[in-house]
Amino acid sequence: MKLIHPLRPLLLSLLLLAGAVFTASAAEKVNINTADAAQLEAALVGIGPAKAEAIVAHRKANGPFKSVDELALVKGIGLKTVERNRELVTVGTPARPAAAGASRPQTKPAPANPVARR
């Protein structure tokens, strides 16, 4: 009969717990349009305090990011860094279309240019 090491059940429990925590945290993406520099630094791979501040400064100067690829426009962030972090970030959810039957502002179509005849 085998003896069960007394720490084996404890180690297995810890491994399962660590896996559950990692899975839960990996599922949550950081929104690069709303996160502050500390959140960006903590969540992204290869992003330290200077690059995190550069992301926030770029966002303030140029408006929200429309896609994750636009991170490459930030000074000091290259395409490799964008690719490493692609699954960790989001730019937020797109605006939902108006519900059916909802009133929309009425606009007049632009007048057509008359066709010159010969």
C-alpha atoms as a printed R data frame, in Angstrom:
    type eleno elety resid chain resno       x      y       z
1   ATOM     1    CA   MET     A     1   0.000  0.000   0.000
2   ATOM     2    CA   LYS     A     2   1.327  3.429  -0.988
3   ATOM     3    CA   LEU     A     3   1.735  6.163   1.506
4   ATOM     4    CA   ILE     A     4   0.220  9.484   0.434
5   ATOM     5    CA   HIS     A     5   2.563 12.337   1.051
6   ATOM     6    CA   PRO     A     6   0.862 14.645   3.556
7   ATOM     7    CA   LEU     A     7   1.480 17.761   1.460
8   ATOM     8    CA   ARG     A     8   0.237 16.329  -1.809
9   ATOM     9    CA   PRO     A     9  -3.463 17.274  -1.357
10  ATOM    10    CA   LEU     A    10  -2.460 20.758  -0.247
11  ATOM    11    CA   LEU     A    11  -0.217 21.252  -3.289
12  ATOM    12    CA   LEU     A    12  -2.917 20.025  -5.649
13  ATOM    13    CA   SER     A    13  -5.440 22.419  -4.091
14  ATOM    14    CA   LEU     A    14  -3.046 25.337  -4.446
15  ATOM    15    CA   LEU     A    15  -2.392 24.506  -8.091
16  ATOM    16    CA   LEU     A    16  -6.099 24.349  -8.840
17  ATOM    17    CA   LEU     A    17  -6.704 27.624  -7.049
18  ATOM    18    CA   ALA     A    18  -3.849 29.345  -8.895
19  ATOM    19    CA   GLY     A    19  -5.190 28.093 -12.220
20  ATOM    20    CA   ALA     A    20  -8.660 29.414 -11.447
21  ATOM    21    CA   VAL     A    21  -7.309 32.835 -10.457
22  ATOM    22    CA   PHE     A    22  -5.137 33.046 -13.569
23  ATOM    23    CA   THR     A    23  -8.035 32.083 -15.844
24  ATOM    24    CA   ALA     A    24 -10.355 34.644 -14.269
25  ATOM    25    CA   SER     A    25  -7.809 37.455 -14.516
26  ATOM    26    CA   ALA     A    26  -6.807 36.552 -18.069
27  ATOM    27    CA   ALA     A    27 -10.416 36.804 -19.219
28  ATOM    28    CA   GLU     A    28 -10.644 40.464 -18.216
29  ATOM    29    CA   LYS     A    29  -9.127 42.797 -20.785
30  ATOM    30    CA   VAL     A    30  -7.952 46.279 -19.952
31  ATOM    31    CA   ASN     A    31  -9.641 49.105 -21.875
32  ATOM    32    CA   ILE     A    32  -6.859 51.307 -23.242
33  ATOM    33    CA   ASN     A    33  -9.321 54.183 -23.639
34  ATOM    34    CA   THR     A    34 -10.267 54.330 -19.957
35  ATOM    35    CA   ALA     A    35  -7.344 52.794 -18.028
36  ATOM    36    CA   ASP     A    36  -4.923 55.003 -16.146
37  ATOM    37    CA   ALA     A    37  -1.159 54.607 -16.375
38  ATOM    38    CA   ALA     A    38  -0.949 52.347 -13.307
39  ATOM    39    CA   GLN     A    39  -3.554 49.948 -14.714
40  ATOM    40    CA   LEU     A    40  -1.802 49.843 -18.101
41  ATOM    41    CA   GLU     A    41   1.576 49.183 -16.485
42  ATOM    42    CA   ALA     A    42   0.175 46.370 -14.343
43  ATOM    43    CA   ALA     A    43  -1.795 44.651 -17.113
44  ATOM    44    CA   LEU     A    44   0.394 44.907 -20.204
45  ATOM    45    CA   VAL     A    45   3.524 42.969 -21.125
46  ATOM    46    CA   GLY     A    46   6.600 45.098 -21.774
47  ATOM    47    CA   ILE     A    47   4.917 48.329 -20.672
48  ATOM    48    CA   GLY     A    48   6.589 50.172 -17.829
49  ATOM    49    CA   PRO     A    49   5.677 53.478 -16.227
50  ATOM    50    CA   ALA     A    50   7.095 55.662 -19.020
51  ATOM    51    CA   LYS     A    51   5.267 53.836 -21.825
52  ATOM    52    CA   ALA     A    52   2.067 53.682 -19.789
53  ATOM    53    CA   GLU     A    53   2.212 57.459 -19.339
54  ATOM    54    CA   ALA     A    54   2.918 57.827 -23.077
55  ATOM    55    CA   ILE     A    55  -0.249 55.838 -23.877
56  ATOM    56    CA   VAL     A    56  -2.336 58.098 -21.628
57  ATOM    57    CA   ALA     A    57  -0.718 61.248 -23.087
58  ATOM    58    CA   HIS     A    58  -1.338 60.041 -26.653
59  ATOM    59    CA   ARG     A    59  -4.970 59.303 -25.805
60  ATOM    60    CA   LYS     A    60  -5.435 62.782 -24.282
61  ATOM    61    CA   ALA     A    61  -3.811 64.495 -27.255
62  ATOM    62    CA   ASN     A    62  -5.439 62.471 -30.053
63  ATOM    63    CA   GLY     A    63  -8.682 61.137 -28.625
64  ATOM    64    CA   PRO     A    64  -9.658 57.535 -27.952
65  ATOM    65    CA   PHE     A    65  -8.026 54.632 -29.737
66  ATOM    66    CA   LYS     A    66 -10.237 53.183 -32.471
67  ATOM    67    CA   SER     A    67  -8.348 49.895 -32.624
68  ATOM    68    CA   VAL     A    68  -5.665 48.040 -30.708
69  ATOM    69    CA   ASP     A    69  -3.329 48.531 -33.693
70  ATOM    70    CA   GLU     A    70  -3.272 52.273 -32.988
71  ATOM    71    CA   LEU     A    71  -1.115 51.563 -29.932
72  ATOM    72    CA   ALA     A    72   1.789 51.395 -32.393
73  ATOM    73    CA   LEU     A    73   1.329 55.141 -32.960
74  ATOM    74    CA   VAL     A    74   2.477 55.808 -29.391
75  ATOM    75    CA   LYS     A    75   6.133 56.761 -29.191
76  ATOM    76    CA   GLY     A    76   8.173 53.864 -27.821
77  ATOM    77    CA   ILE     A    77   5.608 51.155 -28.642
78  ATOM    78    CA   GLY     A    78   6.259 48.981 -31.659
79  ATOM    79    CA   LEU     A    79   4.322 46.328 -33.514
80  ATOM    80    CA   LYS     A    80   5.878 43.505 -31.473
81  ATOM    81    CA   THR     A    81   4.621 45.056 -28.254
82  ATOM    82    CA   VAL     A    82   1.164 45.494 -29.776
83  ATOM    83    CA   GLU     A    83   1.107 41.827 -30.837
84  ATOM    84    CA   ARG     A    84   2.231 40.643 -27.373
85  ATOM    85    CA   ASN     A    85  -0.625 42.557 -25.786
86  ATOM    86    CA   ARG     A    86  -3.367 42.132 -28.401
87  ATOM    87    CA   GLU     A    87  -5.310 39.588 -26.327
88  ATOM    88    CA   LEU     A    88  -4.922 41.636 -23.137
89  ATOM    89    CA   VAL     A    89  -6.452 44.917 -24.312
90  ATOM    90    CA   THR     A    90  -9.647 46.284 -25.754
91  ATOM    91    CA   VAL     A    91 -10.756 49.677 -27.020
92  ATOM    92    CA   GLY     A    92 -14.177 49.232 -25.464
93  ATOM    93    CA   THR     A    93 -17.457 48.201 -26.933
94  ATOM    94    CA   PRO     A    94 -18.783 49.921 -30.024
95  ATOM    95    CA   ALA     A    95 -21.878 52.033 -29.598
96  ATOM    96    CA   ARG     A    96 -25.047 50.004 -29.948
97  ATOM    97    CA   PRO     A    97 -27.275 50.894 -32.880
98  ATOM    98    CA   ALA     A    98 -30.477 52.714 -32.029
99  ATOM    99    CA   ALA     A    99 -33.430 50.492 -31.224
100 ATOM   100    CA   ALA     A   100 -35.952 49.874 -33.974
101 ATOM   101    CA   GLY     A   101 -38.569 52.582 -34.072
102 ATOM   102    CA   ALA     A   102 -36.417 55.044 -32.149
103 ATOM   103    CA   SER     A   103 -36.568 58.559 -33.455
104 ATOM   104    CA   ARG     A   104 -33.570 59.820 -35.345
105 ATOM   105    CA   PRO     A   105 -32.877 63.428 -36.209
106 ATOM   106    CA   GLN     A   106 -34.290 64.228 -39.609
107 ATOM   107    CA   THR     A   107 -31.796 65.688 -42.041
108 ATOM   108    CA   LYS     A   108 -32.469 66.919 -45.525
109 ATOM   109    CA   PRO     A   109 -30.502 65.261 -48.300
110 ATOM   110    CA   ALA     A   110 -28.017 67.474 -50.083
111 ATOM   111    CA   PRO     A   111 -29.494 69.002 -53.241
112 ATOM   112    CA   ALA     A   112 -28.402 67.272 -56.413
113 ATOM   113    CA   ASN     A   113 -26.234 69.234 -58.806
114 ATOM   114    CA   PRO     A   114 -28.113 69.984 -62.019
115 ATOM   115    CA   VAL     A   115 -26.807 68.245 -65.111
116 ATOM   116    CA   ALA     A   116 -25.683 70.624 -67.820
117 ATOM   117    CA   ARG     A   117 -27.196 69.770 -71.192
118 ATOM   118    CA   ARG     A   118 -25.783 70.679 -74.557
